[in-house]
Amino acid sequence: MTGPEQPPQKKDNSSSDLLNYFKVHMRETITYILLVLGIVLLFFDQLYGGILVGLIAGIFFGDEIVSYIKSWASASDSKKVARNLIVAGIAFALFISAPAIFLGAAIAIAVKQLFVGAND
């Protein structure tokens, strides 16, 4: 009879796990790096930082933005009209304060719609 079995030693593989995650999820990793770079650039150069953040937002949320704009005319319910007016006011205010983000998003959405096409 042998003594009680010892549980296997837990290795500190946090850095290798992180590197493995980066290798497996390369697209997301590049996106995170570009987003952080864009946010840092916002402090120093608002135009380039905003365009970079807008490009990332346009790539990831382009389909939702396009479908929301397409359904804008079908807002016949009074609750939807009020909601759409509030969203339009907020978008206009954000456009005034950060136009480069909107410009970057518009560029990314346009390129995505031209090359990839609508996913209706």
C-alpha positions in Angstrom: 0.0 0.0 0.0 1.4 3.3 -0.9 0.8 6.7 0.7 -1.8 9.1 -0.3 -1.4 10.4 -3.9 -0.2 13.9 -4.2 -2.2 16.1 -6.6 -0.2 17.1 -9.6 1.8 20.3 -9.2 0.1 23.2 -10.8 2.5 24.9 -13.2 2.5 28.6 -13.7 1.5 28.5 -17.4 -0.3 31.9 -17.4 2.2 33.4 -19.9 2.1 30.4 -22.2 -1.7 30.3 -21.9 -1.9 33.9 -22.9 0.5 33.4 -25.8 -1.6 30.4 -26.9 -4.7 32.5 -26.8 -3.1 35.2 -28.9 -2.0 32.6 -31.5 -5.4 31.0 -31.7 -7.4 34.3 -31.7 -5.1 36.4 -33.9 -7.8 38.6 -35.4 -9.2 39.6 -32.0 -5.7 40.2 -30.7 -4.9 42.6 -33.5 -8.2 44.3 -33.0 -7.5 44.8 -29.3 -4.1 46.2 -30.0 -5.4 48.6 -32.6 -8.2 49.7 -30.4 -5.9 50.4 -27.5 -3.5 52.2 -29.9 -6.5 54.3 -31.2 -7.5 55.2 -27.6 -4.0 56.2 -26.7 -3.7 58.3 -29.9 -6.9 60.1 -29.0 -4.9 61.8 -26.2 -2.2 63.0 -28.6 -3.8 63.3 -32.1 -7.6 63.2 -32.1 -8.0 62.8 -35.8 -5.9 59.7 -36.3 -7.0 58.2 -33.0 -10.6 58.8 -33.8 -10.3 57.4 -37.3 -8.7 54.2 -35.9 -11.3 53.7 -33.2 -14.0 54.4 -35.8 -12.6 51.9 -38.2 -12.6 49.2 -35.6 -16.2 50.1 -34.6 -17.3 50.2 -38.3 -15.8 46.8 -38.9 -17.4 45.1 -35.9 -20.8 46.9 -35.8 -21.2 47.8 -39.5 -24.0 45.3 -40.1 -26.0 46.4 -37.1 -25.6 50.1 -38.0 -26.7 49.5 -41.6 -29.7 47.4 -40.6 -30.7 50.2 -38.0 -30.4 52.8 -40.7 -32.5 50.7 -43.2 -35.2 50.2 -40.6 -35.3 53.9 -39.7 -38.2 54.6 -42.1 -40.3 51.8 -40.7 -40.6 53.4 -37.3 -44.3 54.1 -37.3 -44.9 53.3 -33.7 -44.8 56.5 -31.5 -42.5 54.7 -29.0 -40.0 53.9 -31.9 -40.2 57.5 -33.2 -39.2 59.0 -29.8 -36.5 56.4 -29.4 -35.1 57.1 -32.9 -35.2 60.9 -32.3 -33.2 60.4 -29.1 -30.7 58.2 -30.8 -30.4 60.7 -33.6 -29.8 63.5 -31.1 -27.1 61.6 -29.3 -25.4 60.6 -32.5 -25.4 64.2 -33.7 -23.9 65.4 -30.4 -21.2 62.7 -30.5 -20.5 63.6 -34.2 -20.0 67.2 -33.2 -17.6 66.2 -30.4 -15.8 63.4 -32.2 -16.2 63.6 -36.0 -13.2 61.4 -36.7 -14.7 58.4 -35.1 -17.8 58.8 -37.3 -15.6 59.3 -40.3 -13.6 56.1 -39.6 -16.8 54.1 -39.0 -18.3 55.4 -42.2 -15.2 54.5 -44.2 -15.1 50.9 -42.7 -18.9 50.4 -43.3 -18.6 51.6 -46.9 -15.7 49.4 -47.7 -17.3 46.4 -46.0 -20.6 47.0 -47.9 -18.7 47.3 -51.2 -16.5 44.3 -50.9 -18.3 42.0 -48.6 -21.9 43.0 -49.4 -25.0 43.2 -47.3 -25.8 40.2 -45.1 -29.6 40.4 -45.4 
